[in-house]
Amino acid sequence: MDPVVLFFILGLAAGLAKAEIRLPGAIYEFLSAVLLLTIGLKGGVELAKQDVLTLAPQVLLVILMGVALPFVAYPVLRAIGRFNRADSASIAAHYGSVSVATYAVAVAYLFSHDIAYEEYMAVFMVVLEMPAIVVGVMIAKGISKQTQWGALCHEVFLGKSIVLLVGGLFVGWIAGPEGMLPLKPFFFDLFKGVLALFLLEMGLIAASQVASLKRYGVFLIAFGIVMPLFSSVVGALLGLWMGLSLGGIVIMATMAASASYIAVPAAMRISVPEANPTLSLAASLGVTFPFNVIIGISLYHQLAEFLLSRGAS
């Protein structure tokens, strides 16, 4: 098992045991900023090698996937989970968006298995953050004057994660491979170390959601596993259709299967304040994130190999 995953398990076990361990808030913020910038920079460097116009059709397909997944999740949450409209829309939006940390773990997984992937996948991750938020708000509120579209757009396009990801993307794109060499030791060489410490804290945070899961029953646990499995198939099939490599399909499946716990909660807090954030975080952070990190990514690797072998035959 990859050491970064073991760091997450360590944090999860320590949190469940109520051990006296926690990273200071400033360090956690620093690690998350470095992680976001590094992913953006790597994507930008790779983007500098590509014809941007050739990526446009693929970007559009990824956006459509981000729009479609909340519409799949919402009726399930309403009909089977019996959540109200606001809570169902909020949870659905989380599962249409993407988890940057899960993406980072998938990248580390591919590196440890010596599997190449298209590093411009970071571009897809950036655009996948946004559509589900808008869809979630529209499902919850409809298109009405009461919706705080100005505040929502500010949160969507100027939230911390988007600014750092897009900013890193542009810096890497403009600087190019040669220009980034002086920064390589800090951002690229230390990536796995930063990710390991970040996942240690994420394990502690995930453990804090266990009480919420006990309170809201088994449905959230089941949904937090089944929905990613379904979404991973959608993402993998899309990656296969786009002609991505094995590693690219694994990343696409992982992005589709992940659930946001940074950008979407902030946007929902502004635009759908009546939604209970505990429900969304319990599912996305308490179930889906651990599932993806510990088991899911290896399953998506097997799924990608299966699809490619079927395509070859």
N, C-alpha and C positions, 0 to 999 in steps of 0.2 A: 504494500500500500504506500502511496506517495506520502512523504513526510508532512507536506502541507495539510493533507487530510487528517493525519494523526494529530496535528496541532489543533484542528477543529474538534476532534474527538476529545482531546485533553481538556479544552475549554468547556465542552458540553458536559463531560463527567465532573469537572470541578464545580460547574454551576449547579448541577443536580445534587451534588454532595454539599452544596452551600459552603464551599471553601472560601477563605478570605483572599481572593485574588481578583483583581480588576485593573485593566490598563487605565491610567489617567485619561480624562476626556481629551486633553490637548494632544496626547500621543495618538489616540484613536483617530482624531480628526486629521492629524499629520499623515498617518499611514493611509487613510482613505484617499487623501488628496494625492499622495505619491502614486497610489495604485491607479487612480483615474487618469492622471497625467501620463503614466507609463503606457497604459493601454492606448490612449489617444496618440501618443508619440509613435508607438509601433505601427499603428494603423496609418498614420500620416506618412511615415517613411515608406511604407509599402505602396501607399496611394501615389507617391511621387514617381513610382515606376510604372504606373498604369495610365491608360487613356481613360480619363474621368468619364467621358461620354459613353464609353462602353459599359460602365457600371450602372448607368441610369436605369435601364430596364430592370436590373436585379434589385436595385434600391426600391423601385416601385413595387415589385413583388413582395419584398420584405414588409413594406408599409401595409400592403393589402393583408398580409398575414397578421400584422399587429391589429388591424381593424377587425378581422374576422374572429379571432380567438375569444374576445370578450362576448361576442354574440353567441358563441357556443356555450361559454360558461354561465352566462346570465340565466337562461331558462332552467338549467340544472339546479342552480342555487335557489331559484324561486320555487320550482315545482317539487324538488326532492328535499332540499335543505329547508324550505319554508322560511327563508329570510325575507324581510321586507324589501321594497324596491331599492331604497338607498343602499342598504347593506349589500344586496346582491350585485348592484352596479359597481360598488366600490371594490368588492372582492374580485369581480370579473375584470375590472381594469388592472388590478395587480397582476392577474394571470395573462393579460394580453401584452404587458410590458416585459422588461428584461431585468435580470439581476447582474450587475457588473461583477460582483464577487464570484458568482457562479461561472460567468464567462472566464474570469481569471483562473479559476480552478481548472476549467476545461483546457485552457491554454497550457497550464502547468502539467496536466495529465498527458496531453499530446507530446509535450517536450520530453517527459520522463519515458514515454514509449517510443521516442524517436519517430514521430509521425508528423509530416509536414502539413501545413494548412495555409490557406490564403490569408495573409495578415491584414488585408484590407477588410476582413470581417468586422473589424472595429467600426468601420463606417456603418455597417448594417446594425450594429448594436446601438449606435447613437440614434439612428432614425427610429429604431424599434422602441425607444423610451417613450415616444410622444403620442402615437396614434391612439393607443389604448386609453390614455388619460382623457382625451377629447371624447372618445366613444363612451367611456364610463360616465362622464358628466352628462352627456346627451341622453343616455338611458335613464339616469337618475332624475334629471330635471326636464328633459325635453329641450327644445330650442326656445328659451324664454328670456325676457328682459331681466328677470331676476338673477340669472346666471352672471357671476362676476367674471366676464370673459377677459377683462383687462388684467385682473389679478391672476387668473388662470394662465393666460399667455406668459405673464411675467414668471410664474413658477415653472412652467413647462420649458421655456426657452432660456431663462436666466437663473434657473436653479443651480446649485453648486455642482451636481454631477454632470449636467449638460455643459455648463461653462468650462469645466476642467476637461471633459472628454473632447468637446469640439475645439477648445483652445489648444489642447495637446495635438489634436489631429492636424490643425492648421500649422502649428509650429513644425511638426515633423514633415508635413507636406512641403512647406516653403524651404526648410533647411535641407531636406533631402538626406540620403544615407551618409554622405561625406560630412555635412554640417553637423550631424548628430553625434559623430564620433567622440568629441570631448565630453559629452554628457552620458555616454554609454556606461561607464563604470558605475555611476550612481543610479540611473534609471533602469537600465536593462540588466546589468549584472547582479544587482541586488533585488531584482523583482521577486524571486521566490522567498527570500528572507522577509521582505516586507509583507508578502502575502501570508506567510506562516504566522506572523504576529497578528495580522489583521484577522485571520481565521480563529486564532486563539480567543480573541475578544468576541467574535461572532458566535463561537460555541457557548460562551457565557451568556450572551444575549438570547440565543435560541433556548437555552435552558430556562430562562425567565418566562418563557411563553407556555411552559408545561401546565401551569395552574389554569391558564385560560382554556387550554385544550380539554382539561378535565371538566371545566365548567360548561363548555358548549357542545360536548358530546363527540361521538365517533364520526359523525358526518364530515366535520372539517378535516379529520385525519384521513378519511377515505378520499375526500375531494382533493386534499393536498398531495395525494399520491397518484390517483387515477387521472386527474386533469393533466399533470405533467407528462404522464405516459402517452396520453392521447396527443397532446401538443407536440411531443417529440417526434411522433410519426409524421405529423403534418410538416414539421420543420425539416425532417430528414428527406421526405419525398420532394419538398421544394428544393432542397439542396441538390438532390440527385437530378432533378429536372433542369436546374441551373448549370449543371455540369461541373459542380465543385469536386474537389479531391476528397479522399477518405476523411482527412482531418477537417476539411471545410464542412462536410456533411455532419460530422460529430459536433462541430461548433454550432451549426445552424439548428440541429436538433436540441442542443443544450440551451441555446437562447430561447427557442420556442417553449421549452419545458420549464424555464426559470420563471420566477415571479418577483416583481419589484418590491423592495421594502424601504427604498429611499425616496425616489422621485414621486412615485404615485401617492404614498401616504401624505406627503406635503401638499400635493395638488388637491387631493380629496378633502383634506382638512379645510382648504380655502373654499372650494366650490360645492362640496357636499358635506357640510359640517354635521348634519344629522346622522350620517353613517357612523357606525361604531368602529373605530380604528382597531380595537382589540381583536375583532373577528378576522380582519384582513391580515394583521401581523401574526396572529396565532397560526393561521394557515400557511402564509408565505414564508415566515421566518421560523416558526416552530415545527413545521412539517416538511414543506417543499424544499427549503434550502438544505436541511440535513439529509433528506432523501437523495437529492441530486448530488451533493458532495460525496456522500459515503457510497451510494449504490448507483444512482442514476447515470452518471457520466459513462461509467463502464458499460452499462446497458445500451446507451446510445451509440457507443463504439461498436458493440456487437450488431446493433440494428443497422448501422451504416455499412458494415462489412457484408451483412446479409443482403441488403438492397443492391450493393455494387456487384455481388456475386450473381444475383438474379438478373441484373442488367447485362452482365457479361455473357450469361448463358441464354 
